[in-house]
Amino acid sequence: MSQENKTGIFIGGMMIGSAVGTVIGLLIAPRTGKETRKVIKKSADAIPELAEDLSTSIQFQADRLSESTIENWEGTLNRLRQAIAAGVEASQKTTGAAKSNLQNQNINSSVVDRL
């Protein structure tokens, strides 16, 4: 995993952890019920903004991952093309050598037949 992906995952985890920590902190805080409900309402009002930020962060990370995947795929494709070209070349050399050996055997056979 690249350093950029690790950083993005860390930031996303930090945002989620902050939200969960805030909710838990509010629920166990020593406040009256009325005060706690007000704070929870304010926090609930902030959830859409938090969700939008999280969504943007996730989309950004997905785009980076997609770009990274495409770059890796292109590298793999280039290596595969080189391997295929090397295999074709080796096959042609082997076929040429086999044909040459076969011709030599045929020549040797015809010489032996003449004797």
TATA-V133437 format. One record per residue. N is the residue number from 1. SS is DSSP state (alpha for helix, beta for strand, coil for the rest). PSI is psi in radians with two decimals (999 if undefined). NEAR is the number of other C-alpha atoms within 8 Angstrom. Layout:
BEGIN
((N SS PSI NEAR) (N SS PSI NEAR))
END
This chain:
BEGIN
((1 coil 2.39 4) (2 coil 2.85 5) (3 alpha -0.67 6) (4 alpha -0.73 6) (5 alpha -0.71 11) (6 alpha -0.70 9) (7 alpha -0.78 8) (8 alpha -0.73 10) (9 alpha -0.70 9) (10 alpha -0.79 8) (11 alpha -0.77 8) (12 alpha -0.76 11) (13 alpha -0.64 8) (14 alpha -0.71 8) (15 alpha -0.79 9) (16 alpha -0.77 8) (17 alpha -0.66 8) (18 alpha -0.74 8) (19 alpha -0.81 8) (20 alpha -0.75 8) (21 alpha -0.67 8) (22 alpha -0.81 8) (23 alpha -0.80 9) (24 alpha -0.73 8) (25 alpha -0.69 8) (26 alpha -0.66 10) (27 alpha -0.52 7) (28 alpha 0.06 6) (29 coil 2.57 7) (30 coil 1.26 4) (31 coil 2.90 6) (32 coil 2.84 6) (33 alpha -0.72 6) (34 alpha -0.79 6) (35 alpha -0.75 8) (36 alpha -0.74 12) (37 alpha -0.68 8) (38 alpha -0.79 8) (39 alpha -0.73 9) (40 alpha -0.71 10) (41 alpha -0.77 8) (42 alpha -0.73 8) (43 alpha -0.71 8) (44 alpha -0.61 8) (45 alpha -0.46 7) (46 alpha -0.18 8) (47 alpha -0.77 8) (48 alpha -0.70 8) (49 alpha -0.74 7) (50 alpha -0.77 8) (51 alpha -0.68 8) (52 alpha -0.75 8) (53 alpha -0.77 8) (54 alpha -0.75 10) (55 alpha -0.75 8) (56 alpha -0.75 8) (57 alpha -0.76 10) (58 alpha -0.74 9) (59 alpha -0.75 8) (60 alpha -0.80 8) (61 alpha -0.68 11) (62 alpha -0.71 8) (63 alpha -0.75 8) (64 alpha -0.73 9) (65 alpha -0.71 9) (66 alpha -0.80 8) (67 alpha -0.75 8) (68 alpha -0.72 8) (69 alpha -0.74 8) (70 alpha -0.77 8) (71 alpha -0.76 8) (72 alpha -0.69 8) (73 alpha -0.73 8) (74 alpha -0.71 8) (75 alpha -0.76 8) (76 alpha -0.73 8) (77 alpha -0.74 8) (78 alpha -0.77 8) (79 alpha -0.66 8) (80 alpha -0.75 8) (81 alpha -0.75 8) (82 alpha -0.73 8) (83 alpha -0.71 8) (84 alpha -0.77 8) (85 alpha -0.73 8) (86 alpha -0.67 8) (87 alpha -0.72 8) (88 alpha -0.77 8) (89 alpha -0.78 8) (90 alpha -0.68 8) (91 alpha -0.73 8) (92 alpha -0.70 8) (93 alpha -0.76 8) (94 alpha -0.74 8) (95 alpha -0.74 8) (96 alpha -0.73 8) (97 alpha -0.70 8) (98 alpha -0.72 8) (99 alpha -0.73 8) (100 alpha -0.78 8) (101 alpha -0.70 8) (102 alpha -0.73 8) (103 alpha -0.73 8) (104 alpha -0.70 8) (105 alpha -0.71 8) (106 alpha -0.71 8) (107 alpha -0.78 8) (108 alpha -0.68 8) (109 alpha -0.76 8) (110 alpha -0.59 8) (111 alpha -0.76 8) (112 alpha -0.69 7) (113 alpha -0.59 6) (114 alpha -0.46 5) (115 coil 999 4))
END
